[in-house]
C-alpha cells in the first residue's frame, strides 16, 4: 500500500479514529431519532407536503395556470409560424415567387 494509507491505518490503530467517527455518527443519529419521536418532525413534514400538494392541485383546478401557460405558448408558436409562412411565402426560392 501507499505510505499515506499505511500512515492513516497506523494512526487509526493507535487512536481509534474510525471507531470514534462511527460512535459520533451513531450518537448523533440517535439524537435525531429521539428528537423526531418527541416532536413528530417527520410526520409534520409529510403532512405539510401532502397539504401543499393538495392545495397546488386545487389552485390549478380553480385558476388553470398550467393550461393558460400552455395556451399562451401555443398561441406564440402559431403567431411565429404565421409570420414565418408570410415571410417565406414572399421570398420563396422554389421558383414560384423568385425575383
C-alpha positions in Angstrom: 0.0 0.0 0.0 0.9 3.6 -0.2 2.8 5.4 2.6 -0.2 7.7 3.2 -2.5 4.7 3.5 -0.2 3.0 5.9 0.2 6.1 8.0 -3.6 6.5 8.1 -4.0 2.9 9.2 -1.4 3.2 11.9 -2.9 6.4 13.2 -6.3 4.7 13.3 -4.9 1.7 15.1 -3.3 4.0 17.7 -6.1 6.4 18.3 -9.2 4.5 17.1 -10.3 7.4 14.8 -12.7 5.3 12.7 -14.4 3.9 15.8 -14.7 7.4 17.2 -16.3 8.6 14.0 -18.7 5.6 14.0 -19.7 6.3 17.6 -20.2 10.1 17.0 -22.4 9.3 14.0 -24.4 6.7 15.9 -24.8 9.2 18.8 -25.9 12.0 16.5 -28.3 9.7 14.6 -29.8 8.6 17.9 -30.4 12.2 18.9 -32.1 12.9 15.6 -34.3 9.9 16.0 -35.2 10.9 19.6 -36.0 14.4 18.5 -38.2 13.1 15.7 -40.0 10.8 18.1 -40.6 13.6 20.6 -41.6 16.3 18.1 -43.0 14.2 15.3 -41.0 16.2 12.8 -41.1 13.6 10.1 -44.9 13.3 10.3 -45.3 17.1 10.3 -43.1 17.4 7.2 -45.1 14.6 5.5 -48.4 16.3 6.4 -47.2 19.7 5.2 -46.0 18.4 1.9 -49.3 16.5 1.4 -51.2 19.7 2.2 -49.0 21.7 -0.2 -49.6 19.2 -3.0 -53.3 19.2 -2.4 -53.5 23.0 -2.3 -51.5 23.2 -5.5 -53.9 20.8 -7.3 -56.9 22.8 -6.0 -55.3 26.1 -7.1 -54.6 24.7 -10.6 -58.2 23.4 -10.9 -59.6 26.8 -10.0 -57.2 29.0 -11.9 -55.9 26.8 -14.8 -52.5 28.3 -14.5 -50.7 25.5 -16.3 -53.4 25.3 -19.0 -53.2 29.1 -19.6 -49.4 29.0 -19.8 -49.5 26.2 -22.4 -52.2 28.0 -24.3 -50.1 31.2 -24.4 -47.1 29.2 -25.6 -49.2 27.6 -28.3 -50.5 31.0 -29.4 -47.0 32.3 -29.6 -45.8 29.4 -31.7 -48.8 29.8 -34.0 -48.1 33.5 -34.4 -44.4 32.8 -35.2 -45.4 30.1 -37.7 -47.8 32.5 -39.5 -45.1 35.2 -39.6 -42.6 32.7 -40.9 -45.0 31.5 -43.6 -45.8 35.1 -44.6 -42.0 35.8 -44.9 -41.0 32.7 -46.7 -44.0 32.8 -49.0 -43.0 36.3 -50.3 -39.3 35.3 -50.7 -39.7 31.7 -51.9 -36.7 30.1 -53.5 -38.7 27.4 -55.2 -39.1 29.3 -58.5 -42.7 30.4 -58.0 -42.0 33.8 -56.4 -38.3 34.4 -57.1 -37.1 37.7 -58.4 
